[in-house]
């Protein structure tokens, strides 16, 4: 749980969609949702409708989805580049091995 909390703080997000994911189920908002330390203390003693200040506004599903897309884009770009260089290498290799009479050496 601690590692997950540290990750969520690094992503600057709260809940799946937003902090309402917690309050709608009568769950206290975790400290990982705070952009500053201990922003949820006041919320614990307040009414259900009170939303503390200094919460991350974006949900973690959005943040993690964006991070996942960026990583996939980078991996895809690297793979395409590798395929291009391998194809160029294959063309030069076949060209080098090809004889004038249409046979390979």
C-alpha positions as CSV (number, residue, x, y, z in Angstrom):
1,X,0.0,0.0,0.0
2,X,2.8,2.4,0.8
3,X,4.5,1.9,-2.6
4,X,1.1,2.5,-4.3
5,X,0.6,5.7,-2.3
6,X,4.1,6.9,-3.3
7,X,3.3,6.2,-7.0
8,X,0.0,8.0,-6.8
9,X,1.7,11.0,-5.3
10,X,4.3,11.0,-8.1
11,X,1.4,11.0,-10.7
12,X,-0.3,13.9,-8.9
13,X,-3.7,12.3,-9.1
14,X,-6.6,11.3,-6.8
15,X,-9.1,8.5,-7.2
16,X,-10.2,6.8,-10.4
17,X,-11.9,9.9,-11.9
18,X,-11.3,12.4,-9.0
19,X,-11.6,12.7,-5.3
20,X,-15.4,12.2,-5.5
21,X,-14.7,8.5,-5.9
22,X,-13.9,8.4,-2.2
23,X,-16.5,10.8,-0.8
24,X,-19.3,9.2,-2.8
25,X,-18.6,6.0,-0.9
26,X,-18.1,7.6,2.5
27,X,-14.4,6.8,2.4
28,X,-12.0,9.4,3.7
29,X,-9.8,11.0,1.1
30,X,-6.2,9.5,1.4
31,X,-3.2,11.7,1.9
32,X,-1.9,10.6,-1.5
33,X,-4.5,12.9,-3.0
34,X,-3.0,16.0,-1.3
35,X,-0.7,18.3,-3.2
36,X,0.4,19.6,0.3
37,X,1.0,17.6,3.4
38,X,-2.0,16.8,5.7
39,X,-4.7,18.5,3.5
40,X,-7.3,15.8,4.5
41,X,-7.1,16.3,8.3
42,X,-9.8,19.0,8.2
43,X,-12.0,16.8,6.0
44,X,-12.1,14.0,8.5
45,X,-13.8,16.2,11.1
46,X,-16.0,18.0,8.6
47,X,-19.2,17.1,6.9
48,X,-19.4,14.7,4.1
49,X,-19.9,17.4,1.5
50,X,-16.7,19.2,2.5
51,X,-13.9,18.7,0.0
52,X,-10.5,19.8,1.3
53,X,-8.3,22.3,-0.6
54,X,-5.0,21.4,-2.2
55,X,-6.3,18.1,-3.7
56,X,-5.1,16.8,-7.1
57,X,-7.9,17.4,-9.5
58,X,-7.2,14.7,-12.1
59,X,-8.1,11.1,-11.6
60,X,-5.5,8.4,-11.6
61,X,-7.1,6.6,-14.5
62,X,-6.5,9.6,-16.7
63,X,-3.0,10.1,-15.5
64,X,-2.0,6.5,-15.7
65,X,-3.6,6.2,-19.2
66,X,-1.6,9.2,-20.4
67,X,1.6,7.8,-19.0
68,X,0.8,4.4,-20.6
69,X,0.2,6.0,-24.0
70,X,3.5,7.9,-23.8
71,X,5.4,4.8,-23.0
72,X,3.7,2.8,-25.7
73,X,4.4,5.6,-28.2
74,X,8.1,5.6,-27.3
75,X,8.4,1.8,-27.5
76,X,6.6,1.8,-30.9
77,X,8.9,4.5,-32.2
78,X,12.0,2.5,-31.2
79,X,10.6,-0.7,-32.8
80,X,9.8,1.1,-36.1
81,X,13.3,2.6,-36.1
82,X,14.8,-0.9,-35.5
83,X,12.8,-2.4,-38.3
84,X,13.9,0.4,-40.7
85,X,17.6,-0.1,-39.9
86,X,17.2,-3.9,-40.2
87,X,15.5,-3.6,-43.5
88,X,18.3,-1.3,-44.8
89,X,20.9,-3.8,-43.6
90,X,19.0,-6.7,-45.3
91,X,18.9,-4.8,-48.6
92,X,22.6,-4.0,-48.5
93,X,23.4,-7.6,-47.5
94,X,21.4,-9.0,-50.4
95,X,22.8,-6.5,-52.8
96,X,26.3,-7.5,-51.8
97,X,25.6,-11.2,-52.2
98,X,23.8,-10.9,-55.5
99,X,25.8,-11.8,-58.6
100,X,25.4,-10.2,-62.0
101,X,24.0,-13.5,-63.4
102,X,21.1,-13.5,-61.0
103,X,22.4,-16.0,-58.5
104,X,23.6,-15.6,-54.9
105,X,27.2,-16.3,-53.8
